[in-house]
């Protein structure tokens, strides 16, 4: 088993870190550069920055935010939001991102995943999937920060994305986002069974035990925001708990 990564997430809007519930009721959580620096000091393995306003507004990701965060970090940085094509991805990579995450644009144009993988490599191509639960053990893809529900099965879309060259899946439960109700473990298990690439579990973390459960369900990395932004746990405390549960983490 690969060493599990612990990844803080910075959801950004207008150059500030924000956090809400199910992508709404946003509250300010601080300066992205300051938080990035602090999370690296705490032992973050990677960082994810998502411009949650770019796609709904139809604007570009703020490159100044990406560049500022990059200067504060030595660990890998994944950036998403407002990526509509190759040029947008190239701009983010040029600003300091190591990986580019695509969501809405990939659903609208699935060949974009192939194009990104061909141009920049699968290791730099992350398929971000926001999943809303349906009846039973099935989930549908939602886009535009959850505003639009698609007639697209999450597990099937994840498998197609990997076939097209995605090297990683950033899997967010829309239903659990910001709720602190724990990750959707069935969702993680279902997608893990459908793909062979690493899965970053996102949405619902409340305690370190939730992160451990996500790993047991099949996640290769665990992403959280509220528990770090609100100061409930440090990255180091989370990694210590995971290690106590027999989960190998990076030191």
N, C-alpha and C positions, 0 to 999 in steps of 0.2 A: 504493500500500500504506500502511496506517495505521502510525504509529509503534509499535514493539513495546514492550510494558510488561513490566517485571521486577517480580515480586510475591513477596515472602516470605510464607510461611504459618505461622501460629501455631495448631497443634493444641493445644487446651486441655482440661484435666481438673482439676476441683476448684480452679480459679483459677491453675493453673500450666501452663506450656508443656511439652508432652511430645512425644516422637517415638519411633516404633518401626518395625517392618517388617511390612508388610501389616496395619496397624492393630492390632498386638499387640506384646508384649515392650516395653512403653513405658518410656522413661527420661526423667527430668526434664531440661529444657533451659533453665529459667529463669523469670523473672517476665515476664508478657506486656507490661506497660506499659514496662518497661525495654527489652525487645527491640524493641518497636514504635518507641520513640524512637530507638534506635540505628539501626534499618533506615531510618528516614526520613532520618537524618543521612547515611547512606551513599548515599542517592539513590533509595530505593524509590519506584516510581510509584504503587503501591497496596499495601494490606495485606489479607490474608484471615485471619479468625479463625474457627476451626471448633471448637465444643464437641463433642468426640468422645464424651463420656459422656452427653450429654443425651438423645439418641434411644434408645440401648440401655437406659437407666435409666427412660425415660418421664418425664423431668423437663424443666423449662424451662432454656433457655440462661441462663447467669449474667449478668445485666444489669450487675452491678457490674464484671465483667471488661470488658465492652464499653464501658462508660462510662469506665473507666480508660484503656483503649487510645485511645479517642476524644480524650481530653484531651491525649494525647501526640502526636497526629497532626494534620497539615493535609491529608494526601493522602486519596483515597477509601478507604473501609473497607467490605469485604464480610464479612458475618457469617452463619454457618450452624450448624445443630445444634439439635435440639429444636423446630423450627418445624412445628407441627401445623395451624395455621390462620391466618386473617387477624389475629387478636388477637396471636398470638405475633410475627408479622412486624412489626406496628405497634409492639410493645414494643421490639423490636430497633432499629427506625428511630428511635424516640423516645429510645433510649439513645445514639444517635450513629452507627448504621450508615447508610451511603449505599445499600447494596444488601443484599438478603437472598437467601441461597442455600437452596434446598429440594432434598431428595433422597428419603429414605424416604417422607415424607408425600405427595410428588407422585406417586410410584409407586402408592401405595395409593389416592390420590384425584387423578387427573390434572386434574380441573377446578380444583384448587387453583392451578395455574399460571395459568390464565385469571383466576381471582379476584384473585390478587396483581397481575397485570399491569393488570387493569382498575382496581384500587384505587390502586396506587402507581406504575404505569407500567412499561413493559417495561425501561426503563433501570435500574430498581431490582430487577428480577426475574431471578435467576440460577438456572438449572437445573443442579444438581450431579449428575454421573453417575459412579458408580464402576463400572468395567468389568473383568470377568474374561474372559480369553481362552478361546475354544472352539477346536475344530479348524479349520484353514484360516484365513481372514481374517474371522472373526466373533467377536463378544464379547457376553456377556450381562450384564445389569444386576445388581449386587449391592447390597443395602441392609443397614441395621442394622450399620454399620461392617464390612461384609463377611460378616456372619454368615449372611445369607440370600441365596440365589441365585434370581433370578426368571426366568421363561420370557418374557424380554423382550429383544429385540435392541437393542443400544446405539445403532446408527445410526438405526434406526426410531424409537426413543424420543426421541432428540435432535431429529429432524425434527418429531415430534409436539409436543414441548415448545415448539419455536419457533413452530409453527402456533398454539399456545395462548397465545403472548405472551411467552415467555422472550426476554430481550434479549441473553443471553450463556450460554455453556455452560462450566461448570467440569468438565473431563474428567480423571478420575484413573484411571490403570491400577492396579487392585488388585494385579496380579501384580508390578508394578515398585515399588510404594510402599515407600520406605525401603531399597531394595536397592542403589541406586546403579548399576544396570545400564543406565541410559539410558532415555529415554522410549520408549514403544511407538509408533514412528513410523507403522506401518501403521494403528494405531488412530486416530491423529490425522488421517492422510490420509483414512481412511474417513469419519470424522465430518465433516471439513471439506468433503468432497464432498456431504454430505447436508444441510448447513445453510448459511445465509447470514449468520448472526450470528457475532461473535467467539468464538473458542475459547481458553480458558485451559488450557494443557497442564500436567499434574501427574503426578508419580509416576516416580521413577527418576533424577533429575538427579545427576550425579557431577562433571562438569566443565563449564566454560562452553561447550565444543564441543557438549555434549548439548543445551544450551538453543538454540544456533544451529541444530542439526539439527531440533529441534521446530518452530522458526519456518519452516524450509524445508519442513517437512511440512504446514504449513498453520495453525499456531497464531498467534494475534494477540497472545498474552501467554504468558509462561512463569512458572510458579510453582515454587518450591523451598523446602525447609525445612532438611534436614540439612546441606547445604553451607554454609548461612549460620549455623545454630545452632552447628555444630562449628568455625566459624572458618576453614574451608578457603578460602573466597572471601568478599570483601565484595560488596555489590550494585554498587558502583562498578567493581570489577574485572570483574565479569560484563558490565556494560554496555560497558566499554572493549573487551572481547574481541568482543562482538557488533558493535560499531562497526567494528572492524578487519576483520570478515568482510563488511562492506558492508551490515549490517543497521541501519536507522535506529532509534535509541533516543532516548528523551526525556532531556534534559539539565537 
